[in-house]
Amino acid sequence: MILIRTAMVAVALAVVAADASAQRRGGRGRSVDVDAVLIPSLAPSDFESVVRLIDLDVGSLLILETVFDDYAVQFAELSQSIRIRLQDARPVAGGTVGSQRRGAEAMQQQIEELRRQLSRDIRNAGSSEERTRIREQYAKQMEELSKQQQAVEEITGTADRWGEFLLEQSTILRDWVQQRSQLEDELEEGVLAVLKEDQIDSWRLARAEIRRRIQTQRGRLEGERMDLIALLDQQVPPGELRTALQPTVESYAIRLDAALAARERFELEAAPVVSEVLRAGNWDRMRAIVEQEAVVRTGVRDVNLAVFDALLESLPEPSRSGLAAEVHRTFNATVWGKGRFDRALDAALEREDLTDSERTSLEALRVQCAPGIDAIRQRQDAALRSQGPARWTFEQLRLWSGAFPGVRFDETIDSGGITDLTGERQEVELACTQQIKPILGDERYAELPGAARPSGRRGREGSDRRSEAERRRQELYKEFDSDGDGRLNSDERRVMRDELLRRQREGKSSP
């Protein structure tokens, strides 16, 4: 019994540790992102942006520097007090409501398994004396499980204690949102009191630059993390072109600032609500919050993409290609990175044994194939842009589902269109790659990356593995596809998962 209790305590510790690690990665055990709401809107070092963009006299500079310093000091003091209040209120250091619920679920599974075992033993008992002995053993085991439960709750906390914490956390965060808003208002009033009317627009640009520096890197949806002004600084040097772009740059700065401010407000206002939702275990409300977050994040992304597309239409070369390459390094990089054909062609052009005629033919092949491949890339990019918010929402719901008792996230997302485009591009790239062969000849062509095909034992082993995987898949579909439509719906997948887990626990093999 002592060994069993020790094992359960070890399980509880593992749950807490895994939960904390997963929470840092944004995985299971997700909870309110307190760090996000405690990030200051500016730092004393941001005063440099104000000095650079606004022409101020010495007296005004001194006053503004004092305003910035006062904001930074007050923000640090208040945010630290909020952290201390939250830490003091937390039932267990390092734990989350998700770890408590998983610990409780593990104990409940133990109890249910013990009850099933009792039922089987009672049915199989040959006499009343044996049944009495079995019930006495069951009572002792239940008593031991109760002690184990107490030990687990000391590590993970109880549902009541976590419920109280989530309610108190919501109250603390609401207080913080109010205090922070007051601080921000005082900062804005302090700045505007110093500036002249013709300096206010410059302050807005400075404020936008500061927010962009702080908030851009906090983007989660692909395309949120763009900073086109920083990229233009790299690609377009000072001169006539940069001067001509200035109205576009300033318009982008203000539009992006508004979108980032809306996202920042949403995160602040959502934090206490999420705490209440976790306490109530209200999955539908959590889903609505995630969907609302997707909307504000898409707003940031769409500002970036709209201006990016407009710049590609207006910029001359080589600035246009340079900007596109920098953006595509992180945005839809799998689409815009080099594919099979480009890698093979680059390797071919690097060969030292090429004749002038062969080199000319290879360059001509690139010109010939590029339009077809780029056309598919454009369609892939458009599909990923269109599905981006939905895919992000799907992934966030999957991650959040682990914090809600009784929620099994077994939804799927349709990737058919993207998959079809990927297959189409692979076919085009393969056809173009194979056109290198007549130019180089069989021997040199076989040395290119992506040109050789699996052969021999390795190829047969890969084929065997695919065949085996397909056989197992067909057997599972045959067993669990109750309506015979050739697909597994959410109910059928749930039944399949539960059955496979049961077989695993009992040591039985699955198909």
C-alpha positions in Angstrom: 0.0 0.0 0.0 2.8 2.4 0.8 4.3 1.7 -2.6 1.0 2.5 -4.3 0.6 5.7 -2.3 4.2 6.7 -3.3 3.4 6.0 -6.9 0.3 8.2 -6.8 2.2 11.0 -5.3 4.9 10.6 -8.0 2.2 10.8 -10.6 0.8 14.0 -9.0 4.3 15.6 -9.0 4.7 14.5 -12.7 1.4 16.1 -13.5 2.3 19.4 -11.9 5.8 19.4 -13.6 4.5 18.5 -17.0 1.6 21.0 -16.6 4.0 23.9 -15.8 6.3 23.0 -18.7 3.4 22.7 -21.1 2.0 26.0 -19.9 5.3 27.7 -20.7 5.0 26.3 -24.2 1.4 27.2 -24.6 0.2 23.6 -24.3 -2.0 21.6 -21.9 -2.6 23.3 -18.6 -2.9 26.7 -20.2 -4.1 29.4 -17.9 -4.4 33.2 -17.8 -1.4 34.8 -19.5 -0.5 37.1 -16.6 2.8 38.1 -18.1 1.0 39.5 -21.2 -1.1 42.0 -19.1 1.9 43.1 -17.1 4.1 44.2 -20.0 4.5 48.0 -19.8 3.5 50.2 -22.7 6.8 51.9 -22.9 10.2 52.0 -21.2 12.5 55.0 -20.3 14.7 54.1 -23.3 11.7 54.8 -25.6 12.2 58.4 -24.9 14.8 58.3 -27.7 11.9 57.9 -30.2 10.2 61.0 -28.9 13.5 63.0 -29.1 14.1 61.9 -32.7 10.6 62.6 -34.0 9.6 65.7 -32.1 11.5 69.0 -32.2 11.5 70.0 -28.5 13.2 72.7 -26.5 15.4 71.8 -23.6 12.7 72.6 -21.0 10.0 70.5 -22.7 12.5 67.6 -23.1 13.2 67.7 -19.4 9.5 67.7 -18.5 8.7 64.8 -20.9 11.7 62.8 -19.6 10.2 63.2 -16.1 6.8 62.1 -17.3 8.3 58.9 -18.8 10.3 58.1 -15.7 7.3 58.6 -13.4 5.3 56.2 -15.5 8.0 53.6 -15.5 8.5 53.7 -11.7 4.8 53.6 -11.0 4.2 50.8 -13.5 7.0 48.7 -12.0 5.7 49.2 -8.4 2.1 48.4 -9.2 2.8 45.4 -11.5 5.1 44.0 -8.8 2.4 44.3 -6.2 0.0 42.5 -8.6 2.4 39.6 -9.0 2.8 39.3 -5.3 -1.0 39.3 -4.7 -1.4 36.6 -7.4 1.4 34.5 -6.0 0.0 34.7 -2.4 -3.4 33.7 -3.6 -2.2 30.7 -5.6 -3.1 27.4 -3.8 0.0 25.6 -4.9 3.3 27.1 -6.2 3.9 26.1 -9.8 0.5 24.4 -10.2 -2.5 25.3 -12.3 -6.2 24.4 -12.3 -5.4 22.0 -15.1 -2.9 20.1 -13.0 -5.5 19.8 -10.2 -8.1 18.5 -12.6 -5.8 16.0 -14.1 -4.8 14.8 -10.6 -8.4 14.5 -9.7 -9.1 12.6 -12.9 -6.3 10.2 -12.2 -7.7 9.5 -8.7 -11.2 9.0 -10.1 -9.9 6.5 -12.6 -8.3 4.5 -9.8 -11.5 4.5 -7.8 -13.6 3.4 -10.8 -11.1 0.7 -11.6 -11.3 -0.6 -8.0 -15.0 -0.6 -8.2 -15.0 -2.6 -11.4 -12.6 -5.1 -9.9 -14.8 -5.4 -6.9 -17.8 -6.1 -9.1 -15.9 -8.8 -11.0 -14.6 -10.4 -7.8 -18.0 -10.5 -6.2 -19.5 -12.1 -9.3 -16.8 -14.8 -9.3 -16.9 -15.5 -5.6 -17.9 -19.0 -4.7 -19.3 -18.4 -1.2 -20.7 -15.8 1.1 -17.5 -16.0 3.2 -15.4 -15.2 0.2 -17.7 -12.3 -0.7 -17.3 -10.9 2.8 -13.6 -11.2 2.6 -13.5 -9.4 -0.7 -15.7 -6.5 0.6 -13.3 -6.1 3.6 -10.3 -5.9 1.3 -12.2 -3.4 -0.8 -12.9 -1.2 2.2 -9.2 -1.2 3.1 -8.2 -0.3 -0.4 -10.8 2.5 -0.5 -9.4 3.8 2.7 -5.9 3.7 1.2 -7.1 5.5 -1.9 -8.6 8.3 0.3 -5.2 8.8 1.9 -3.6 8.9 -1.6 -6.2 11.5 -2.6 -5.2 13.7 0.3 -1.6 13.4 -0.6 -2.3 14.3 -4.2 -4.4 17.3 -3.2 -1.6 18.6 -1.0 0.5 18.7 -4.2 -2.1 19.8 -6.8 -4.6 21.6 -4.6 -8.3 21.0 -4.4 -11.1 22.0 -6.8 -12.5 24.4 -4.2 -9.2 26.1 -3.5 -8.5 26.6 -7.2 -12.0 27.9 -7.7 -11.5 30.4 -5.0 -8.1 31.4 -6.5 -9.5 31.9 -10.0 -12.3 34.1 -8.6 -9.7 36.1 -6.6 -7.4 36.3 -9.7 -10.2 37.7 -11.7 -10.8 40.4 -9.1 -7.0 41.2 -8.9 -6.7 41.5 -12.7 -9.8 43.7 -12.9 -8.1 46.0 -10.4 -5.0 45.9 -12.4 -6.7 46.8 -15.7 -8.3 49.8 -14.0 -5.0 50.9 -12.4 -3.1 50.5 -15.7 -5.7 52.4 -17.7 -5.4 55.3 -15.2 -1.6 55.2 -15.6 -1.9 55.3 -19.4 -4.3 58.2 -19.2 -2.0 60.1 -16.9 1.0 59.5 -19.2 -1.0 60.7 -22.3 -2.2 63.8 -20.4 1.3 64.6 -19.2 2.7 64.4 -22.7 0.0 66.4 -24.4 0.3 69.1 -21.7 3.8 69.8 -22.8 3.4 69.6 -26.6 2.3 72.3 -29.0 -0.6 71.6 -31.3 1.6 71.1 -34.3 3.6 68.5 -32.4 0.7 66.2 -31.6 0.9 64.3 -34.9 4.6 63.6 -34.3 3.8 62.3 -30.9 1.3 59.9 -32.4 4.0 58.6 -34.8 6.4 58.3 -31.9 3.8 56.5 -29.8 3.1 54.2 -32.7 6.8 53.4 -33.1 7.1 52.5 -29.4 4.0 50.3 -29.5 5.2 48.6 -32.7 8.5 47.8 -31.1 6.9 46.3 -28.0 3.9 44.6 -29.5 5.0 43.3 -32.9 7.0 40.4 -31.5 4.0 39.3 -29.5 2.2 38.2 -32.6 1.0 34.6 -32.7 -1.0 34.5 -35.9 1.3 34.2 -39.0 1.7 37.7 -40.4 1.2 39.5 -37.1 4.9 39.9 -36.5 5.7 42.0 -39.5 7.4 45.4 -39.1 7.4 46.8 -42.7 8.9 50.0 -41.6 12.0 48.2 -40.2 12.2 46.1 -43.4 11.9 49.2 -45.6 14.8 50.7 -43.6 16.8 47.7 -44.7 15.7 47.7 -48.4 15.2 51.3 -49.3 18.0 53.8 -48.4 17.3 57.5 -47.8 16.7 59.3 -51.1 13.9 60.2 -53.5 12.2 56.8 -53.3 12.1 56.8 -49.5 10.8 60.3 -49.5 8.0 59.4 -51.9 7.1 56.4 -49.7 6.9 58.5 -46.5 3.1 59.2 -46.7 2.5 55.4 -47.1 4.9 54.7 -44.2 3.1 57.1 -41.9 -0.3 55.9 -42.8 0.8 52.3 -42.2 2.3 53.3 -38.8 -1.0 54.8 -37.6 -3.2 52.0 -39.0 -1.0 49.3 -37.4 -0.9 51.2 -34.1 -4.7 51.2 -34.0 -4.8 47.4 -34.7 -2.1 46.7 -32.1 -3.9 48.9 -29.5 -7.1 47.0 -30.1 -5.3 43.7 -29.6 -3.6 45.0 -26.4 -7.0 46.2 -25.0 -8.6 42.8 -25.8 -5.8 40.9 -24.0 -6.2 43.2 -20.9 -10.0 42.9 -20.8 -10.0 39.2 -21.6 -7.6 38.2 -18.8 -10.1 38.4 -15.9 -12.8 37.0 -18.0 -10.7 33.9 -18.8 -10.1 33.4 -15.1 -13.9 33.3 -14.5 -14.4 31.0 -17.5 -11.8 28.6 -16.2 -13.5 28.6 -12.8 -16.9 27.9 -14.3 -15.5 25.3 -16.7 -17.5 27.1 -19.5 -16.0 25.7 -22.7 -18.5 27.5 -25.0 -17.5 30.8 -23.5 -13.8 30.0 -23.9 -14.4 29.1 -27.5 -16.0 32.5 -28.1 -13.1 34.3 -26.5 -10.6 32.4 -28.7 -12.7 33.3 -31.8 -12.8 37.0 -30.7 -9.0 36.9 -30.2 -8.6 35.5 -33.7 -10.6 38.5 -35.1 -8.3 41.2 -33.4 -5.2 39.3 -34.4 -6.4 39.0 -37.9 -6.9 42.8 -37.9 -3.2 43.3 -37.2 -2.2 40.7 -39.8 -4.5 42.2 -42.5 -3.0 45.7 -42.0 0.5 44.2 -42.6 -0.6 42.2 -45.6 -2.5 45.0 -47.3 0.5 47.4 -47.1 2.9 44.7 -48.1 0.9 43.8 -51.2 0.6 47.6 -52.1 4.4 48.0 -51.7 5.1 45.0 -54.0 2.9 46.7 -56.6 4.7 50.0 -56.4 8.4 49.4 -55.5 11.0 49.1 -58.2 13.6 46.4 -58.4 15.7 45.4 -56.5 13.9 46.9 -53.5 10.7 44.9 -54.4 12.5 41.5 -54.5 14.5 42.4 -51.4 11.3 43.2 -49.4 9.5 40.2 -50.7 12.4 37.9 -49.8 12.6 39.3 -46.2 8.9 38.9 -45.6 8.7 35.5 -47.1 11.5 34.4 -44.9 9.0 34.2 -42.0 5.5 34.5 -43.6 4.3 31.4 -45.5 8.0 30.4 -45.7 7.2 26.8 -46.7 5.4 28.2 -49.8 8.0 30.8 -50.9 11.2 28.9 -50.0 13.1 27.0 -52.6 11.4 23.9 -53.8 12.7 20.7 -55.5 13.3 22.3 -58.9 15.2 25.4 -57.6 17.4 23.3 -55.3 18.3 20.9 -58.1 18.9 23.7 -60.6 21.1 25.6 -58.2 23.2 22.5 -57.6 23.4 21.9 -61.4 24.6 25.5 -62.0 27.3 25.2 -59.3 29.0 22.3 -61.2 32.4 23.2 -62.5 32.1 20.8 -65.5 29.3 22.7 -67.2 29.8 24.0 -70.7 28.6 27.4 -71.7 25.8 25.8 -73.8 24.7 23.7 -70.8 24.7 26.7 -68.5 22.6 28.7 -71.0 20.1 25.8 -71.3 19.8 25.6 -67.5 19.2 29.3 -67.1 16.6 29.2 -69.9 14.9 26.3 -68.1 14.6 28.4 -65.0 12.9 31.2 -67.0 10.6 28.7 -68.6 9.5 27.0 -65.4 9.4 29.9 -63.0 6.0 31.4 -64.1 4.2 28.1 -63.6 5.7 27.4 -60.2 5.1 31.0 -59.1 1.5 30.9 -60.2 0.9 27.9 -57.9 2.8 29.6 -55.1 0.5 32.6 -55.4 -2.5 30.3 -55.0 -0.9 28.5 -52.1 -0.2 31.9 -50.4 -3.8 33.0 -50.9 -5.1 29.7 -49.5 -2.9 29.9 -46.4 -3.9 33.6 -45.9 -7.6 32.7 -46.2 -7.4 29.7 -43.8 -4.8 31.2 -41.4 -7.3 32.6 -38.8 -9.4 29.4 -38.8 -6.3 27.2 -38.4 -5.0 29.4 -35.6 -8.4 29.2 -33.9 -8.4 25.4 -34.2 -4.9 25.1 -32.7 -5.8 27.4 -29.8 -9.0 25.5 -29.0 -7.0 22.3 -29.0 -4.5 23.7 -26.5 -7.1 25.3 -24.3 -9.3 22.1 -24.2 -6.9 20.5 -21.7 -7.9 23.0 -19.1 -11.6 22.1 -19.2 -12.9 19.0 -17.4 -14.8 16.6 -19.6 -13.8 18.4 -22.9 -12.4 16.1 -25.5 -11.2 18.1 -28.5 -11.4 15.7 -31.4 -12.5 18.2 -34.1 -10.7 18.3 -37.4 -9.9 21.0 -39.9 -10.3 20.7 -43.6 -6.9 21.0 -45.3 -8.0 19.5 -48.6 -7.5 22.7 -50.7 -4.0 23.3 -49.4 -3.1 19.6 -49.8 -4.3 19.6 -53.4 -2.2 22.7 -54.2 0.8 21.1 -52.5 0.4 18.0 -54.7 -0.1 20.1 -57.8 3.1 22.0 -57.1 5.1 18.8 -56.5 4.0 17.5 -59.9 5.0 20.7 -61.7 8.4 20.8 -59.8 9.1 17.2 -60.6 8.4 17.7 -64.3 10.7 20.7 -64.4 13.4 18.9 -62.4 13.3 16.0 -64.9 13.9 18.5 -67.8 17.4 19.0 -66.3 18.3 15.3 -67.1 18.6 15.7 -70.9 20.9 18.7 -70.4 23.3 17.1 -67.9 23.0 13.4 -68.8 22.0 10.5 -66.6 25.2 10.3 -64.5 25.4 14.0 -63.5 21.6 14.3 -63.1 21.6 11.5 -60.6 23.9 13.5 -58.3 21.5 16.4 -58.0 19.4 16.8 -54.8 15.8 15.6 -55.4 16.7 13.8 -58.6 17.4 10.3 -57.2 14.5 8.1 -56.2 14.5 5.5 -53.4 15.6 2.1 -54.6 16.6 -1.3 -53.4 16.0 -2.4 -49.9 15.4 1.1 -48.5 12.7 1.7 -51.1 11.1 -1.6 -50.4 11.2 -1.0 -46.6 9.5 2.4 -47.1 6.9 0.8 -49.3 6.3 -2.0 -46.8 5.8 0.5 -44.0 3.3 2.5 -46.0 1.4 -0.7 -46.9 1.3 -1.8 -43.3 0.1 1.7 -42.2 -2.6 1.6 -44.8 -3.6 -1.9 -43.7 -3.9 -0.9 -40.1 -5.9 2.2 -41.1 -8.4 0.2 -43.1 -8.8 -2.3 -40.3 -9.6 0.5 -37.8 -12.1 2.1 -40.2 -13.7 -1.2 -40.8 -14.1 -1.7 -37.0 -15.2 1.7 -35.9 -16.9 3.3 -39.0 -20.4 2.4 -37.6 -22.3 4.3 -40.3 -20.2 2.9 -43.2 -19.6 6.3 -44.9 -15.8 5.7 -45.2 -15.0 8.4 -42.6 -14.8 8.6 -38.9 -16.9 11.3 -37.3 -16.2 12.8 -33.9 -18.3 10.2 -32.0 -16.7 7.3 -33.9 -13.2 8.7 -33.2 -14.0 9.0 -29.5 -15.2 5.4 -29.4 -12.1 4.3 -31.2 -9.8 6.2 -28.9 -11.5 4.9 -25.7 -11.4 1.3 -27.0 -7.7 1.5 -28.0 -6.8 2.9 -24.6 -8.7 0.2 -22.9 -6.9 -2.5 -24.9 -3.6 -0.8 -24.1 -4.3 -0.9 -20.3 -5.3 -4.6 -20.6 -2.2 -5.4 -22.6 -4.1 -6.4 -25.7 -2.8 -5.6 -29.2 -4.7 -3.3 -31.6 -4.9 -3.8 -35.3 
